[in-house]
Amino acid sequence: MVKYIKKLTDYFKKEWLTFAGALTGSVAGYLYWYFIGCNSGTCPITSNPTNSTLYGTLLGALIFNLFRRDKK
């Protein structure tokens, strides 16, 4: 069990920027739906808070992952 926790914390330390981007993107996606959104319901992403939040999560993780440095 301790070995599993060590692996998990090492992975989180390595990928913390991606997790931070996912969290930031999910909050931004939800706020975008809440304040701007799509009133008619015809927009595939912004008409539903779940879709908007998931899309923001994906984009946030990808964008923050661009700034990660690889150790050589």
GUSE-727313 format. One record per residue: residue number from 1; x negated, y, z negated of N, C-alpha, C, CB in turn. Coordinates in nm, 2 decimals. Glycine has a CB too. Layout:
BEGIN
 vonu     nx     ny     nz    cax    cay    caz     cx     cy     cz    cbx    cby    cbz
  NUM      X      Y      Z      X      Y      Z      X      Y      Z      X      Y      Z
...
***
This chain:
BEGIN
 vonu     nx     ny     nz    cax    cay    caz     cx     cy     cz    cbx    cby    cbz
    1  -0.08  -0.12   0.00   0.00   0.00   0.00  -0.09   0.13   0.00   0.09   0.00  -0.12
    2  -0.19   0.12  -0.08  -0.28   0.24  -0.08  -0.35   0.26   0.05  -0.39   0.22  -0.20
    3  -0.39   0.15   0.12  -0.45   0.16   0.25  -0.36   0.23   0.35  -0.49   0.02   0.29
    4  -0.23   0.19   0.34  -0.13   0.25   0.43  -0.11   0.40   0.41   0.01   0.18   0.41
    5  -0.11   0.44   0.28  -0.10   0.58   0.25  -0.22   0.66   0.29  -0.08   0.60   0.09
    6  -0.34   0.60   0.28  -0.46   0.66   0.33  -0.46   0.68   0.48  -0.58   0.58   0.29
    7  -0.41   0.58   0.55  -0.40   0.59   0.70  -0.30   0.70   0.74  -0.36   0.46   0.76
    8  -0.19   0.71   0.66  -0.09   0.81   0.69  -0.14   0.95   0.66   0.04   0.78   0.61
    9  -0.21   0.97   0.55  -0.26   1.10   0.52  -0.37   1.14   0.62  -0.31   1.11   0.38
   10  -0.45   1.05   0.66  -0.55   1.08   0.76  -0.49   1.12   0.90  -0.65   0.96   0.78
   11  -0.38   1.05   0.93  -0.31   1.08   1.06  -0.25   1.22   1.05  -0.21   0.97   1.09
   12  -0.19   1.25   0.94  -0.13   1.38   0.92  -0.23   1.49   0.92  -0.05   1.39   0.79
   13  -0.35   1.47   0.86  -0.45   1.57   0.86  -0.50   1.59   1.01  -0.57   1.53   0.77
   14  -0.51   1.49   1.08  -0.55   1.50   1.22  -0.45   1.57   1.31  -0.58   1.36   1.28
   15  -0.32   1.54   1.29  -0.21   1.59   1.38  -0.13   1.70   1.31  -0.13   1.48   1.42
   16  -0.18   1.77   1.21  -0.10   1.87   1.14  -0.05   1.98   1.23  -0.18   1.93   1.03
   17  -0.13   2.02   1.33  -0.09   2.13   1.42   0.03   2.09   1.50  -0.21   2.17   1.51
   18   0.04   1.97   1.55   0.15   1.92   1.62   0.28   1.92   1.54   0.12   1.78   1.68
   19   0.26   1.87   1.41   0.38   1.87   1.32   0.42   2.01   1.29   0.34   1.80   1.19
   20   0.33   2.10   1.27   0.37   2.24   1.25   0.44   2.30   1.37   0.24   2.33   1.21
   21   0.39   2.27   1.49   0.46   2.32   1.61   0.60   2.26   1.62   0.38   2.28   1.73
   22   0.62   2.13   1.59   0.75   2.07   1.59   0.84   2.14   1.50   0.74   1.92   1.57
   23   0.80   2.17   1.38   0.88   2.23   1.28   0.92   2.38   1.32   0.81   2.24   1.14
   24   0.82   2.45   1.37   0.84   2.59   1.42   0.94   2.59   1.54   0.71   2.65   1.45
   25   0.92   2.49   1.63   1.00   2.49   1.75   1.15   2.45   1.71   0.95   2.39   1.84
   26   1.16   2.36   1.62   1.30   2.32   1.58   1.37   2.44   1.52   1.30   2.20   1.48
   27   1.31   2.51   1.43   1.37   2.63   1.37   1.40   2.73   1.48   1.28   2.69   1.26
   28   1.31   2.75   1.57   1.33   2.85   1.68   1.44   2.80   1.77   1.20   2.87   1.76
   29   1.45   2.68   1.80   1.56   2.62   1.89   1.69   2.64   1.82   1.54   2.48   1.92
   30   1.70   2.62   1.69   1.83   2.63   1.62   1.87   2.78   1.62   1.82   2.58   1.48
   31   1.77   2.87   1.59   1.80   3.01   1.59   1.84   3.06   1.72   1.68   3.09   1.53
   32   1.78   3.01   1.83   1.82   3.05   1.96   1.97   3.01   1.99   1.73   2.99   2.07
   33   2.00   2.89   1.95   2.14   2.85   1.97   2.24   2.94   1.89   2.16   2.70   1.93
   34   2.20   2.97   1.76   2.29   3.04   1.67   2.31   3.19   1.72   2.23   3.04   1.53
   35   2.20   3.26   1.76   2.21   3.40   1.79   2.24   3.42   1.94   2.09   3.47   1.76
   36   2.19   3.34   2.03   2.21   3.36   2.18   2.30   3.26   2.24   2.07   3.36   2.25
   37   2.26   3.14   2.23   2.35   3.03   2.27   2.43   3.05   2.40   2.45   3.00   2.17
   38   2.52   2.96   2.42   2.61   2.96   2.54   2.75   2.95   2.50   2.57   2.84   2.64
   39   2.83   3.05   2.52   2.97   3.05   2.47   3.06   2.97   2.55   3.02   3.19   2.47
   40   3.03   2.95   2.68   3.12   2.88   2.77   3.11   2.73   2.76   3.10   2.92   2.91
   41   3.00   2.68   2.71   2.98   2.54   2.69   2.93   2.47   2.82   3.11   2.48   2.65
   42   2.89   2.55   2.92   2.84   2.49   3.04   2.69   2.47   3.05   2.89   2.56   3.16
   43   2.62   2.54   2.95   2.48   2.53   2.95   2.44   2.39   2.89   2.41   2.65   2.87
   44   2.35   2.31   2.95   2.32   2.18   2.90   2.24   2.18   2.77   2.26   2.10   3.00
   45   2.15   2.28   2.75   2.07   2.28   2.64   2.12   2.37   2.53   1.93   2.34   2.68
   46   2.17   2.49   2.55   2.21   2.58   2.45   2.35   2.57   2.41   2.17   2.72   2.49
   47   2.43   2.48   2.47   2.57   2.48   2.43   2.59   2.39   2.30   2.65   2.42   2.54
   48   2.49   2.32   2.26   2.50   2.23   2.15   2.38   2.25   2.06   2.51   2.08   2.19
   49   2.40   2.27   1.93   2.28   2.29   1.84   2.18   2.18   1.83   2.33   2.32   1.70
   50   2.23   2.06   1.85   2.14   1.94   1.85   2.05   1.94   1.97   2.22   1.81   1.84
   51   2.10   1.97   2.08   2.02   1.97   2.20   1.92   2.09   2.20   2.11   1.99   2.33
   52   1.96   2.20   2.15   1.88   2.32   2.14   1.76   2.29   2.04   1.96   2.44   2.10
   53   1.80   2.23   1.93   1.69   2.20   1.83   1.59   2.10   1.87   1.76   2.16   1.70
   54   1.64   1.99   1.94   1.55   1.89   1.99   1.46   1.95   2.10   1.63   1.77   2.04
   55   1.51   2.03   2.19   1.43   2.09   2.29   1.33   2.18   2.23   1.53   2.17   2.39
   56   1.37   2.26   2.13   1.27   2.35   2.07   1.16   2.27   1.99   1.34   2.44   1.97
   57   1.20   2.16   1.94   1.10   2.07   1.87   1.00   2.02   1.97   1.17   1.95   1.80
   58   1.04   1.97   2.08   0.95   1.92   2.18   0.86   2.03   2.24   1.03   1.86   2.30
   59   0.92   2.14   2.27   0.84   2.25   2.32   0.74   2.31   2.22   0.92   2.36   2.37
   60   0.78   2.32   2.09   0.69   2.36   1.99   0.58   2.27   1.97   0.77   2.38   1.86
   61   0.60   2.14   1.97   0.49   2.04   1.95   0.40   2.05   2.07   0.55   1.90   1.93
   62   0.45   2.06   2.19   0.36   2.06   2.30   0.28   2.19   2.31   0.44   2.05   2.43
   63   0.34   2.30   2.28   0.27   2.43   2.28   0.16   2.44   2.17   0.36   2.55   2.27
   64   0.19   2.40   2.05   0.10   2.40   1.94  -0.02   2.30   1.97   0.16   2.37   1.81
   65   0.01   2.19   2.03  -0.09   2.09   2.06  -0.19   2.14   2.16  -0.02   1.96   2.12
   66  -0.16   2.24   2.24  -0.25   2.30   2.33  -0.37   2.36   2.26  -0.19   2.40   2.42
   67  -0.35   2.41   2.14  -0.45   2.48   2.06  -0.54   2.39   1.97  -0.39   2.58   1.98
   68  -0.52   2.26   1.98  -0.59   2.16   1.90  -0.73   2.14   1.96  -0.52   2.03   1.89
   69  -0.83   2.14   1.87  -0.97   2.12   1.92  -1.00   1.97   1.89  -1.07   2.21   1.84
   70  -1.06   1.91   1.99  -1.11   1.77   1.97  -1.25   1.77   1.91  -1.10   1.69   2.10
   71  -1.27   1.69   1.81  -1.41   1.68   1.75  -1.49   1.59   1.84  -1.40   1.63   1.61
   72  -1.61   1.63   1.86  -1.70   1.55   1.94  -1.80   1.48   1.86  -1.78   1.64   2.05
***
